[in-house]
Amino acid sequence: MTLEQNNEKLENTAVENEDFDLIKSFIDGDESTFRTLVIKHRDKVRNLIFITLGDTEGIDDISQDVFISVYHKLREFRFESKFTTWLYRITINKCRDYLRKKKVRSIFVPLSDSDREYSSGTFSENIDIPQLVRKAIDKLPEKLKIPLILRDIDGLSYKEIADQLGTDVGVIKSRIFRARESLRIILEPFQKELRF
């Protein structure tokens, strides 16, 4: 293990211990520590929601739902995994709920102009690369998209992702590989802009 890896491991452990201390204080009756947890982790939750959904429409509502759930379930936290792993699981479940509701609504709503433009392949010369990648990620099936986001964007280990999604590390590695290959195919027309 390099010195840099060792320092990163120590830093992660310190962050984890700080989370555990805040949770213990909350369980012991100091509810003000919950606000500290929210402030500390709200940007991570918002980023995960944004990347998972590909738009900003529901971020505030979903984020609020996530932390309301955390508040009600925090006394059940078992300290067997990182707090962030547990928090991400709740966030993903809230995103799934949102997507389910959105799918039901989309049956009754016609395609927006921007969706037609994307699906027909007409783009201006100034391509918004982050938006292009988000839309490509959004085209992936959920079982490929979520592990890819957790690994490549949030930096979770394969084991953390497997624990979070309740499956094996081998399955996660396979899904991430397939997600990356699918993305490569979806984004192939933009090789030049993306510099594959």
C-alpha positions, 0 to 999 in steps of 0.5 A: 500500500502506498503512502497516498493510499494509506492516507486516503484509508485513514481519512475515510476511516475518520469520516466514517467514525465522525458519522458514527459519532453523530448517529450515536449522539442522535440516538442518545437524544441530541437531535441537533446532530441530525442537521450536521449529518444533513449538511455534511451529506446533502451534496452527495445525495443531490449529486447522486439524484441528479446523475441517476435521473439526468435532470434537476426537476425532482432533486429538491423533493427527492432529497427532502424525502431521502432525509425524512426517511433517514430521520425516521430510520436512523435509530435502526442503523446497525453500524455494520456498514458505512453510513454513506452506503446506507444513505445511498441505498435510501437515495437509490430507492427514492429515485426508483420510486420517482422513476416509477411515478414518472413512467406512469405519468409519461404514458399520458404525456407526449414527448417533449421537443427536447426528447424528439430532438435527441432521439432524431439525432439532430444536434447543434455544433456546440454539443453539451458533453455532460448533458450528452453523457447524462442522457446516454447514461439515462438510456441504460437499464436501471440494473446497469445504470445504478452500479455504473453511477455508484462506481464511476461517479461516486467512487464506491468499491465493488463490494460497497455497491454489491452490499448496497444492491444486495448482490455479489461482487461478480455480478456488479463487475459484470453489470458495470462492464456491460454498462460501459460497453453500452455507453461506448456504443450509444456515444460512438457517433460522438467519438471525436467530441468525447475523444474515446 
